[in-house]
Amino acid sequence: MTAWQSQFEALRARMTGPGLPPPDTPYRLNGLQILQGIIDGTLPFPPISQTLDFYLIEAERGRAVFQGNPAFAHYNPIGTVHGGYHATLLDSAMACAAQTLTEPGYAYTTLEFKVHCVRPLTAKIGPVRAEGRIVAGGKRVATAEGRLVDEAGNVYSHGTTTCLFFELPPQPAAR
């Protein structure tokens, strides 16, 4: 078993299943704490992870890493993994790198992202990782870059994103 597979199996053992965190979570925790909660299993992973078989495996301030398992279910008509799979993994990694900068009571949205698919991806490749890193982060805007690679370090796609930070509306009073 490879190092990536071992790390992924350890993650699966602590997963709490797909779902959404309680609505008060972004008011109580900062973005990094939310992501770490998903990784350590105290918060559920988002449903898109199960749909496309990719999961958040690492997060630290300014950085997020997802691991995915490209499969036949992700193929396009020409027999390779659809570019949308590349884009989804990279958008997730780059945007979550931005999320690591948010404070409680704040959220973010992706304003734009660009992806360059530079090598075909197939199910035979094995697991891939998308790593997003902050390039510049301010009070309102952050930019990040990302790369999608296999375990040997081959780059399949890379990209950039711009995310906007915003204050959440006041939390509704408990009933």
C-alpha positions as CSV (number, residue, x, y, z in Angstrom):
1,M,0.0,0.0,0.0
2,T,1.4,3.4,-0.9
3,A,1.7,6.4,1.4
4,W,-1.2,8.1,-0.3
5,Q,-3.4,5.0,0.1
6,S,-2.5,4.6,3.7
7,Q,-3.3,8.2,4.5
8,F,-6.6,7.9,2.6
9,E,-7.6,4.7,4.4
10,A,-7.0,6.4,7.8
11,L,-9.2,9.3,6.7
12,R,-12.0,6.9,5.6
13,A,-11.9,5.2,9.0
14,R,-12.8,8.5,10.8
15,M,-15.3,9.9,8.3
16,T,-18.8,10.6,9.7
17,G,-20.6,10.4,6.3
18,P,-21.9,13.0,3.9
19,G,-23.8,15.9,5.2
20,L,-23.6,19.5,6.2
21,P,-22.3,21.0,9.4
22,P,-24.8,22.5,11.9
23,P,-26.0,26.0,10.7
24,D,-24.2,27.8,13.5
25,T,-20.8,26.3,12.6
26,P,-19.4,29.2,10.6
27,Y,-20.4,31.6,13.4
28,R,-18.5,29.5,16.0
29,L,-15.5,28.3,14.0
30,N,-13.0,29.8,11.6
31,G,-12.6,28.3,8.2
32,L,-9.5,26.3,9.1
33,Q,-11.3,24.8,12.1
34,I,-14.2,23.8,9.9
35,L,-11.9,22.1,7.4
36,Q,-10.0,20.3,10.2
37,G,-13.3,19.1,11.6
38,I,-14.1,17.5,8.3
39,I,-10.7,15.8,8.2
40,D,-10.8,14.6,11.8
41,G,-14.4,13.4,11.4
42,T,-16.1,15.7,13.9
43,L,-17.9,17.4,11.0
44,P,-19.4,15.5,8.0
45,F,-17.8,15.7,4.6
46,P,-19.8,17.4,1.9
47,P,-22.0,15.3,-0.4
48,I,-20.0,16.2,-3.6
49,S,-17.1,14.2,-2.1
50,Q,-19.1,11.0,-2.3
51,T,-20.5,11.9,-5.7
52,L,-17.1,12.4,-7.4
53,D,-15.0,10.2,-4.9
54,F,-12.6,13.0,-3.7
55,Y,-12.0,14.0,-0.2
56,L,-10.2,16.7,1.8
57,I,-7.2,15.1,3.4
58,E,-5.0,18.1,4.6
59,A,-5.6,21.7,5.6
60,E,-3.4,24.3,7.2
61,R,-3.5,28.1,7.0
62,G,-3.2,29.0,3.3
63,R,-3.2,25.4,2.0
64,A,-5.7,22.6,1.3
65,V,-5.3,19.2,-0.3
66,F,-7.9,16.9,-1.8
67,Q,-7.3,13.3,-3.0
68,G,-9.5,11.9,-5.7
69,N,-9.8,8.6,-7.4
70,P,-10.6,9.1,-11.1
71,A,-12.9,6.3,-12.4
72,F,-14.7,5.2,-15.5
73,A,-17.8,7.0,-14.1
74,H,-15.9,10.3,-14.7
75,Y,-15.1,9.6,-18.4
76,N,-16.2,11.8,-21.3
77,P,-17.1,10.5,-24.7
78,I,-13.4,10.4,-25.9
79,G,-12.4,8.0,-23.1
80,T,-10.6,10.2,-20.6
81,V,-11.7,11.8,-17.4
82,H,-13.8,14.9,-18.0
83,G,-12.2,18.3,-17.6
84,G,-14.9,19.1,-15.1
85,Y,-13.4,16.5,-12.7
86,H,-10.0,18.4,-13.0
87,A,-11.8,21.7,-12.4
88,T,-13.9,20.5,-9.5
89,L,-10.9,19.1,-7.6
90,L,-8.8,22.2,-8.3
91,D,-11.6,24.6,-7.4
92,S,-12.1,22.7,-4.2
93,A,-8.5,22.8,-3.2
94,M,-7.8,26.4,-4.2
95,A,-11.1,27.8,-2.7
96,C,-10.6,25.8,0.6
97,A,-7.1,27.3,0.8
98,A,-8.9,30.6,0.8
99,Q,-11.4,29.3,3.4
100,T,-8.5,28.7,5.8
101,L,-8.1,32.4,6.1
102,T,-11.7,33.2,7.2
103,E,-12.6,34.1,10.7
104,P,-15.8,33.1,12.5
105,G,-18.8,34.9,11.1
106,Y,-17.2,35.2,7.6
107,A,-17.5,33.1,4.5
108,Y,-16.2,33.2,0.9
109,T,-17.2,32.6,-2.6
110,T,-15.3,31.9,-5.7
111,L,-15.3,34.9,-8.1
112,E,-13.5,33.1,-10.9
113,F,-11.2,30.3,-11.6
114,K,-9.2,29.1,-14.5
115,V,-7.9,25.6,-15.2
116,H,-5.4,24.3,-17.7
117,C,-5.7,20.6,-18.4
118,V,-2.2,19.6,-19.6
119,R,-2.3,15.8,-19.6
120,P,-5.1,13.3,-20.0
121,L,-6.4,11.6,-16.8
122,T,-7.7,8.1,-16.8
123,A,-8.9,5.6,-14.2
124,K,-5.6,3.7,-14.7
125,I,-3.6,6.6,-13.2
126,G,-4.7,5.8,-9.6
127,P,-5.2,8.5,-7.0
128,V,-4.5,12.1,-7.7
129,R,-4.1,15.1,-5.4
130,A,-5.2,18.7,-5.9
131,E,-3.2,21.1,-3.7
132,G,-4.3,24.7,-3.4
133,R,-2.0,27.4,-2.0
134,I,-2.7,31.0,-1.3
135,V,-0.8,33.4,-3.4
136,A,-2.1,36.6,-1.8
137,G,-4.7,37.0,0.9
138,G,-6.3,40.2,2.1
139,K,-9.3,41.3,4.1
140,R,-11.8,41.1,1.1
141,V,-10.0,39.0,-1.6
142,A,-7.6,36.1,-1.9
143,T,-5.9,34.5,-4.8
144,A,-4.7,31.0,-4.9
145,E,-3.1,28.5,-7.3
146,G,-3.3,24.8,-7.5
147,R,-1.9,21.7,-9.2
148,L,-3.5,18.3,-9.8
149,V,-0.8,15.6,-9.6
150,D,-0.4,11.8,-9.4
151,E,1.8,10.1,-6.8
152,A,4.8,10.3,-9.1
153,G,4.5,14.1,-9.3
154,N,3.1,14.2,-12.9
155,V,1.0,17.3,-13.4
156,Y,-2.4,16.7,-15.0
157,S,-3.8,20.2,-14.6
158,H,-3.1,23.5,-12.8
159,G,-5.1,26.6,-12.2
160,T,-5.8,29.8,-10.3
161,T,-8.7,31.3,-8.5
162,T,-9.9,34.6,-6.9
163,C,-12.2,34.4,-3.9
164,L,-14.2,37.1,-2.2
165,F,-14.6,37.1,1.6
166,F,-17.8,38.5,3.1
167,E,-19.5,38.8,6.5
168,L,-22.3,36.4,7.1
169,P,-25.7,37.9,8.0
170,P,-26.6,37.9,11.7
171,Q,-27.2,34.5,13.0
172,P,-31.0,33.8,13.6
173,A,-32.0,33.7,17.2
174,A,-32.6,30.3,18.7
175,R,-36.2,29.4,19.2
